[in-house]
């Protein structure tokens, strides 16, 4: 497995919709950074890995669902950087393993299953103590890499090369990526997040909490205050990991037309939302938009497996 990470390229999207709206459209291709540890997952993991190494931990323990991009990336990163990894999976074991969990096992990750009631306690001291008693001294990374180390890594997603963009758009799950991006933008720039969960407005409180806690810490930040940001909550397509024929068709057509593959859970929803808002005149003429491709393409295999299974019922 390669240790080489490439600088994510910028790709312009030559879209008639964007041209008609008078807007320039670019994609930051985080999905191309590395074959297995890419997208925002790498940025969320980076400083967690460095802290674990600094504190002489040899085992990483983290949490996720059966199709989790975070589980996939943590298993690969652990293998790359010499850590033993344990993945605590929500729900019961189902055999044969899906593509995500099969890959994790191939990377020598030990899988442990928790019923959903116990899994909901994953961020409590009691469960963390139980896991340490079960597995010894482990470095615990929260689900999705959603901690201040994760925010710190995400401050590095949008670099000085992207200063010319007015609006930076990103899919939003735990809000960690949006918080990091907001901390890294210039005052005149604005971050726009598209929650992939139903009723995603609650994430505003999560974002404010992450920003407040980060600025109160001694972790580095490019600026003393975050740039402005907003949530656009009506492109969730029914909730997390929910899709319909319209989203699938859009994703397939976008990939065919522009050569940018999208994952159904995150980026397809954000890209759909941006293209729809362009047609509504949501953005100002002359705006330059940067769409952050957060990777997660491995999840399409599992999503397509589920869609095929449901179509046979």
N, C-alpha and C positions, 0 to 999 in steps of 0.2 A: 504494500500500500504506500502510495507516494506521500512524502512530507511536504511536497511543493504546493504552495498556495499562490495563485495568480491575483494580480490587481483586478478587481471587477471592472469590466469594460462598460462604457456608456454606449448605448445603441439608440439612434434616432428612429422614431416611428413615423413613417410617411403615410399619414392617414388623411383621407379626404374629410373625415369628420373634424379632425383637428385643424386642418387648413381652413375649412368653412368657419370654424370658431375663431380663427385668427390666433391660434395658440401653437407653440412649439412643444413637441412631446418627445421625451427621452426616457429610456429605461436603464436603471443601474442594475446590471446583471450579476447580483450576488450568487446566483445559482451556478455560475461558471467558475467560482473560486477554487473549488476542489471537487473531485468526484463524489465524496461521501460526507465531508464536513464542510458544508457550504451554507449560504444564505445567512439570515440573522442568527441562526443557531451557533455558528462559529463565533460570532461576536459576543453572544451571551456566555459561551463556554470559556472564552479565552482567559479572562482574569480569574475565573473560578479554578481553572487548571493551574494557573501560575500561583495562586494562593495555596492550593493543595500541595504543589511541589515545594513551595517555600517552607511549609509547615511539616514537610516530610511524611505526608500521607501517601499511602500506596494504593488505597482503594477509594473509588468514587461510588457513591450511591445516589440514585436519582429516581424520579417518578414519571409515569406517563401512561397513556392509554395504549391499547394494542396496536394502534397505527401511528404512534407518536413519532414525529420528526425529531423531537428532542432525544428520545430513547435511541433512535437510529444514529444520530450524530454523536451522542455521548459514547455509545459503544465503539464507534469508529475512532473517535478522538482518544479514548482510553487506550485502544490498541496502538494507535500512532505514537502516543507519548509515554507509554510504559506504565499505565495504571491498570489495576484490576478494576472491573466495573460490575455493579449490581444494579439491575433495573427492577424497580418495584412497580408492577403492572396492575392497573385497575381492573378488577373483575376476576373471573375464573379462567383457568387455563383451557384453551381450546386447541385441539389437535386435529389435523396437522397445523403447525404454526403458520401464520400468514407471512407474507414476504418481509415485512418490517421486522418481526420478531425472529424470523429465520436468519436474517442478516445480523441482528444483534448477537445471536448465539454463535454465528460464524466468527464474530469478532471477540469471542470468549466472554461475553457478558453473561452473568448468572441472572436468570429471571426468577423473580419471587412474586407471587400473586396475592393481592389483598382483596377481600370482598369490598363492595362499594361503601359500606358503612364505615369500615376501618379506614379505607382510602381517603374519605372525607376528613379524617383527622391527621392527614399527612404533614400539616404545618404546625402541629402541636408538640410541645416539649415531651409529652407522655409517649407519643408514638416514636419520636426521634430517639428517646431513651430506650424504648423497646427494640428498635432496629440496631442500636449500638450494642445492646446486650446480646442480640442474636448474631451480629456480624463483626463485632469488634470495633476497633477505631477506624471509622469510615468518614470521609469528607462528604457531607450531604449537600447536594445541589438541588434546589427546589424545582418543582415541575416547570418545564419550559425555560429553566435558567433565570427565573424571575426573582432576582435579588439585586443588590447594589452593584455587585461585580458584573452582573448582566447589563445593567444600565450603563456602567462605565464602558464596557465593550461596545455598546450600541452608539456611544458618542463618537465612535470612530467610523461609523458607516458612511456618513456624508462628509466627505473631505473638502479641502479648499478648492479642489477641481470643480466642485458643484456649486460654487458661490454664485454663479450667474443665474441660478434657478430661483423663481419666485415662490413656487409652491412645491412641496415635497410630499408625495402621497404614499401611504403604506397601509397594508392590511394590519389589523389589530386583533390580538388574541388576549394576551396577558397585560398589555400596555407597556411592557418593558422597552420594546423597540421604539415606540413613539416617544417615550420619556427621554431615551438616550438621544434620539434625533433632535428633539426640541432643544435639548441642552447644547447641541452642537451647531445650531443655526445662527446666522446673523439676525439682527433685530428686524430687518425689513422682510425677512423670509417668513414663511408660514408652513407649518406641518398640518397635513390633513390625514386623519386616520379613519379607516373603514372597518368597524368592528365586524367580525365574522360570527358573532354570537347574537342571538335574539335579545332584544331589549338591551343593546350594548351601551346605552347612555350611562349605566352604572360605572363604566370604566373611567369616567371623568374623575370620580373620587379616587380610584386607584392611581391614575396618572398624577393627580395633585399630591397624593401621599408619597409616591416614588420620587417626584421632583423635590418635595420638601425634605425628605429624608436624605436624598443624595446631596443637596446643597448644604445640609447640616453636618454632613460627614467630612472627612478630610481627604476624600477622593478628588482627583483633579477634574476640572471642568473647563472647557474652552472659554466660557463666558460666565458672568456672575448671576445671570438670570436666563431662564429659558425663553426661546422665541414663542410667539403666539401659536396656538394650535386649536384644532377643532375636531369633533367627531361627526362623521356622516353615518347614521345608524340604519339606513333603510335599504341596505344591499346585503343582508345576511342570508337571503334565500331560505328562510325558515329556521335558521340556527346553525350551530357549530356542526360541521361535516354534513350539512344538508345541501342537496343540490337538486336541480330539476333539469328538464330537457333544454330549456332556454339557456341556462348557464353552460351546460355541456356543449351545446351547439356554438355558443359564443366563443368558448375556449378553443374549440377545434378550428373554427374559422380564423380566429386571431392568430393562432399558431401557424396555420397554413399561409395566411397573408403576410405576416411579419417575421416569421421564423423565431418566435419567442414562445416556448412551451410554458403553459401556466398550470399551476396545481389547483384542483377544484376547491380545496378547503380554504385557501387564503388568497393567493394572487388573482385567481380568476374573478373572484367577487370584487376585489378592489379595481381591477382593470375594467370590468363591466361597469362599475359605478362611475369611474372617471369618464368613460366613453359616453355614458348616458348623461352625465352632468354637462359634458361639452355640448351636447345637442340641446340642452336646456338653457345654455348661456350662463351657466354658473360661474365660469372663469372669465376674467377680463381679457379682452383682446390685447395681444402683445405679451400675455403671460408666457413664461417658460416653465413647463411642468416636468418634474422628475418623478417617475414612478419607481419605487424600490421593489425589485423582484427578490423576495425573501426566501427563495429556494423551495424546498419541500416537495420536489417533484417525485420523490420516492413514494409519497403517499398516494399518488395516482393509481399505482398498481393495486393497493388495497381497496381504494374507492371503486375501481372498475370491477374488482372481484365481488364487492358487495352489491353493486348495481346489477351485475349478471345474475347473482343469486336471487335478488328480489324479483327480477324480471321473469324468473321461472316459477314463482309462487302463484 
